[in-house]
Amino acid sequence: MGPTRAAIRVIESAMAVPAGSSPPAPVCPPQNTSIFSPATEQAARITEVTWLVIGICLLIFVVVEALLVYAIIRYRRRRDAGPHDPPQVYGSGPIELAWTVVPILIVVVLGLVATRGVFSIDTEHPPPHALPVSVIAHQWWWEFRYPDQGIVTANELVVPLSDPDEPRPIALSLQSADVVHSFWVPRLAGKKDVFPHRINTIWFDPTTAGVYHGQCSEYCGRQHAHMLILVRVLPKPEWEQWVRAQQAPAAEVPSGAAGREIFLSTACVKCHTVRGTPADGTFAPDLTHLQSRTTIAAGTLANTHENLLRWVTDPQQVKPGCNMPAMQLRPDQIEQVVAYLETLH
Ligand code: CUA
């Protein structure tokens, strides 16, 4: 075995999934995250600029390639004639001027168009009645706080549909609890970096109900790829219903009593909040209404019984390097904790 082979073996074994587990199955079928199918005015402007840039680049490509092909054919070496050079144009003023001025004009046009696009969606302040949501990025999940509604949730941003006659955009203020992340839901808005000790803002006006997917798009550590964003745009009445449900304290259901006891007696409470209980940690997702979310572990797994069992048993098998340890509970205790989590509607 050569040194390269040996190195590959080492890398492969380091990347291998530990025995007895399989990599997380995809949560949902591939979603449309294309920048070419914008769902908001803000995303549409980005798409316009993108098409313009692609168009100009395509034009340059075609012109350059056409000249190249022409030159290859026209000036190929001919058997009948001796070697002949094309006319020498070195130092020609008009030609030098042309290939200096034209690219400058192209760059200026592209720069102006892009700048206008950025300013039109980035520095225009959202209308004063926009819904403020503060987004806090963590390794490796998203926290969403609604200051006006007093709601805290994670990974799934739920917003009301904006009425074109009376727009109610969503104004996000972005900050990070640790390293640099980037918030990007391509069909709704542009990409915005998320920094610690600094607040960035981004806003969009959701005019089509539906589910939109996004992803952290700045490498932020080992589980960067498992830091998904899900945005649910609901018609206003449904959104208001969601708000009321989120504002309620955690349900206390008899079937969850045993698991609740275990949950509250372990270190879970240091990181997670379940409103209405002593659990008030803020290092990890708020679990008060965990069952209102369709996924767990920031979109890594669907929110199902099996996946909750798997996650609570050992998060490191699902999301190696994440900050949640296995709590070393017995299998029956894990069943009870999961039964409790399943009561958190
Ligand atoms: Cu957070 Cu990449």
Residues whose N, C-alpha, C, O or C-beta is under 5 A from the ligand:
A	BS01	CUA	H138 H181 S182 C216 S217 E218 Y219 C220 H224 M227
